């Protein structure tokens, strides 16, 4: 069984009013104000179904579901469904009785949202029909389908931010190597080579103690360091520490000529 044999429900509205409308006086369209809106000819339920490319507007009894009238819609907008010029809640549909006879009746919704849903449901169905037709045409002629052009147009340029790339590369290259854990493995010596043994300090090997310098030796060292290069010899006095003795034994607060007073 083909998919066109299945009928699906597109939209259902629990309350809709049907009006008898006068013949159209001109080509300007229908006006709902010319109808007797307070006296609907019939009130019931509306269902929109689809089967293949066709959509059907069915007016049914709200309790029993008995079919009151049906309009076959081949395309939208069309003569099968027209909007009135003075309201968005009223439409004119062309119904058929199955024997080839047709009649135009007025259709009205008490709620403006129900009228909007009715209109959108028909639009969505025929939009889907159009898409299916285009897909079938492309399947038969795949070479005629639109081709994706990825080439650069004349004067079109592209910009690449290289600064961020260098920054990332520098951050990656500047990482410090991690220190090696564990002991350093040394290569073994070549065959036949003599490996000198590491010197080990024995407890008996110590640096010999230097003898302490005598007082005369220290005095000689002082003279050797402090004497100028043109010094001819020691002073005539045999007392080397004479200045120190005079300084310690001076009286009257007079300093020794060999000392500087601070």
C-alpha positions in Angstrom: 0.0 0.0 0.0 1.4 3.4 -1.0 2.0 6.2 1.5 -0.6 8.3 -0.4 -3.3 5.9 1.0 -2.7 7.0 4.6 -4.6 9.9 6.0 -3.0 11.9 8.8 -4.6 14.5 11.1 -3.0 17.9 10.8 -5.2 20.1 13.0 -8.3 19.8 15.2 -10.5 22.6 16.6 -13.4 21.8 18.9 -15.7 24.6 17.9 -16.3 26.3 14.6 -19.3 28.2 13.1 -20.8 27.9 9.7 -22.7 30.8 8.0 -24.7 31.2 4.8 -23.2 33.9 2.8 -24.6 36.0 0.0 -23.2 35.9 -3.5 -20.1 37.9 -4.1 -21.0 41.3 -5.4 -17.5 42.2 -6.7 -14.0 40.9 -7.1 -12.8 42.8 -4.0 -13.4 39.8 -1.7 -15.9 38.6 0.9 -16.8 40.7 4.0 -17.8 39.0 7.2 -19.8 42.0 8.2 -22.4 41.1 5.5 -23.1 37.8 7.3 -25.5 37.3 10.1 -22.7 36.5 12.6 -25.0 36.2 15.6 -27.0 33.5 13.8 -24.7 30.7 12.6 -26.3 28.0 10.4 -24.3 25.2 12.1 -21.7 24.8 14.9 -19.5 21.8 15.3 -15.9 20.5 15.2 -13.3 21.0 12.5 -10.5 18.6 11.5 -7.8 19.1 8.9 -6.4 15.9 7.4 -3.9 15.2 4.7 -3.5 12.4 2.2 -0.6 12.7 -0.2 -0.6 16.2 -1.7 -4.2 16.9 -0.8 -5.6 18.5 2.4 -9.2 18.1 3.6 -11.2 20.4 5.8 -13.9 18.3 7.5 -16.8 19.7 9.5 -18.0 17.1 12.0 -20.6 16.8 14.7 -18.9 17.4 18.1 -20.6 14.4 19.8 -21.2 11.7 17.2 -18.4 12.7 14.7 -20.8 12.5 11.8 -19.5 14.4 8.7 -21.4 17.6 8.0 -19.4 18.9 5.0 -15.9 18.6 3.5 -13.7 20.8 1.4 -10.9 19.4 -0.7 -7.9 21.7 -0.8 -5.4 21.2 -3.7 -3.3 24.3 -3.0 -3.3 27.2 -0.6 -4.2 30.0 -1.0 -6.7 29.1 -3.6 -10.4 29.3 -4.4 -11.0 26.4 -2.0 -10.0 28.6 1.0 -10.2 32.4 1.0 -9.8 34.9 3.8 -12.3 37.7 4.2 -11.1 41.3 3.8 -12.4 42.7 7.2 -11.4 40.0 9.8 -8.8 37.4 10.5 -11.2 35.0 12.2 -13.5 34.3 9.2 -12.9 32.4 6.0 -14.9 31.2 2.9 -14.5 27.6 1.9 -15.8 25.6 -1.0 -17.5 22.3 0.1 -18.5 19.3 -2.1 -21.1 16.7 -1.6 -19.4 13.9 -3.4 -21.7 14.2 -6.5 -19.8 17.0 -8.1 -21.9 19.8 -6.6 -20.2 22.7 -4.8 -21.2 25.5 -2.5 -19.4 28.4 -0.7 -20.0 28.8 3.0 -18.6 31.0 5.6 -16.4 29.6 8.4 -15.7 31.5 11.6 -13.8 30.9 14.8 -14.7 32.4 18.2 -11.0 32.5 19.2 -8.5 34.4 17.1 -5.8 31.8 18.1 -7.8 29.0 16.6 -8.1 30.9 13.3 -4.3 31.4 13.3 -3.7 27.7 13.8 -6.1 26.8 11.0 -4.2 29.1 8.6 -0.7 27.9 9.7 -1.7 24.2 9.4 -2.7 24.6 5.8 0.5 26.6 5.0 2.8 24.0 6.6 1.2 21.2 4.7 1.6 22.7 1.3 5.1 23.8 2.2 5.9 20.2 2.9 4.4 19.2 -0.4 6.6 21.7 -2.2 9.8 20.4 -0.5 8.9 16.8 -1.3 8.5 17.8 -5.0 11.9 19.5 -5.1 13.6 16.5 -3.4 12.0 14.1 -5.9 13.2 16.3 -8.8 16.7 16.4 -7.5 16.8 12.7 -7.1 15.9 12.2 -10.7 18.4 14.8 -11.9 21.2 15.0 -9.3 23.5 17.1 -11.7 20.9 19.9 -11.8 21.0 20.5 -8.0 22.8 23.5 -6.6 26.5 23.2 -6.3 28.5 24.4 -3.3 31.0 27.1 -4.3 33.9 27.3 -1.8 36.1 29.4 -4.0 37.2 33.0 -3.1 35.2 35.7 -4.8 37.0 38.7 -6.4 38.4 40.9 -3.7 37.6 38.5 -0.9 40.3 38.0 1.7 40.9 35.9 4.7 42.6 37.0 8.0 44.6 34.7 10.2 45.7 35.7 13.7 49.3 34.5 13.8 50.2 36.4 17.0 48.2 34.0 19.1 49.8 31.0 17.3 53.3 32.4 18.1 52.3 33.0 21.7 51.1 29.5 22.1 54.3 28.0 20.4 56.5 30.2 22.7 54.6 29.0 25.8 55.1 25.4 24.7 58.8 25.8 23.9 59.6 27.7 27.1 58.8 24.9 29.4 61.8 23.9 31.5 63.0 20.3 31.3 62.2 18.4 34.4 65.2 17.1 36.4 65.9 13.5 36.1 65.0 11.5 39.1 67.2 8.8 40.5 71.0 8.3 40.2 73.1 9.1 37.1 74.0 6.0 35.2 77.7 6.0 34.1 79.0 4.0 31.2 81.2 1.0 32.1 84.9 1.2 31.4 86.3 -0.4 28.3 87.7 -3.9 28.5 91.2 -4.1 30.0 91.3 -0.6 31.2 92.5 0.1 34.7 90.2 2.1 36.8 92.2 4.0 39.5 90.8 3.6 42.9 89.4 6.6 44.6 91.9 7.9 47.3 90.6 7.3 50.7 91.8 9.3 53.6 93.1 7.2 56.5 92.6 8.3 60.0 96.4 8.6 60.6 97.0 11.0 57.7 96.5 14.5 59.1 98.2 17.8 58.5 101.2 18.2 60.8 100.7 20.9 63.4 102.7 24.0 62.8 104.9 25.0 65.7 104.0 28.2 67.5 106.1 31.2 66.7 108.3 32.5 69.5 108.2 36.1 70.6 111.5 36.8 68.9 110.3 35.3 65.7 107.1 37.4 65.8 109.2 40.6 66.4 111.3 39.8 63.4 108.2 39.3 61.3 106.8 42.7 62.4 110.1 44.4 61.4 110.1 42.6 58.1 106.6 43.7 57.2 106.6 47.3 58.6 110.2 48.4 57.6 110.4 50.5 54.4 112.6 49.4 51.5 115.3 52.1 52.4 115.5 51.1 56.0 119.1 50.7 57.0 118.8 48.8 60.2 117.2 48.7 63.6 117.1 51.9 65.8 120.2 52.8 67.9 118.3 52.0 71.0 118.5 48.5 72.1 114.9 48.7 73.5 112.5 47.9 70.7 109.4 48.6 72.8 110.7 51.9 74.1 107.8 53.9 72.7 105.3 51.7 74.4 107.1 52.2 77.7 107.2 56.0 77.4 103.6 56.1 76.4 102.6 54.1 79.4 104.8 56.0 81.8 104.2 59.6 80.5 103.1 62.1 83.1 101.3 65.4 82.8 99.2 64.2 80.0 101.9 64.9 77.4 101.8 62.4 74.6 104.9 60.7 73.3 106.3 62.1 70.1 105.9 58.6 68.4 102.1 58.5 69.0 99.2 60.4 67.4 96.6 61.8 69.8 93.0 61.2 68.8 
